[in-house]
Amino acid sequence: MILILSLVGLLRLQAQSFNAGLMAGATMSQVDGDRYYGYHKPGLTAGAYVSLPVAEHFAVQMELKYTQMGAHSSSVEVVEYGYPPYNLQLHYAEIPLMLRYDFGHFTVYGNSLNFLNLEAGLSLDFLLKHHGEVDYGNAEWRFNFFSVTGNLGAHFSITDHFGIGVRWMYSILPVQTNPSPRWWFDHSYNKVILATITYNLFSPLR
């Protein structure tokens, strides 16, 4: 009993200096570098995070996530443009490192903006598996095992425990490298819109 109370007290003490939680949500993706356009590929994302304050109004957050990305043809591209049906599935393990800025010291009409955090950072992405189809047949494409992605987003706290996050992601290193001297234009890059529901294990730190 004494051990249990000691552990509970330790967790409460640690909760005042860092936070941890779970996240889950959905993605809409496309790949820059193919000839298809638009966020037509839906996917899922899920993971966990830890957050540590580093200065007044600033915190660093590290995450570990599984995220589905890829690309998919639209009906307009297939019917009107005559492109073959296209489907690309990319499955990643991600390790994002984000710098978060808390707007709690701002007020609007007397109401604090302590529910709003802006965030920016990079993620290390490791390809777990991939599958491609063109014109309903399997496509043997090769993708890079490792890539780096830039992240920009915002997080809105609904309660001390629950929140909603939105994020835009774009590859800095190519996810597919083609044999060409033109570095940017002949390679493929993930482009993703992500929305998550987050659950803080500790509060009131957001």
Disulfide bonds with the S-S distance in Angstrom:
none
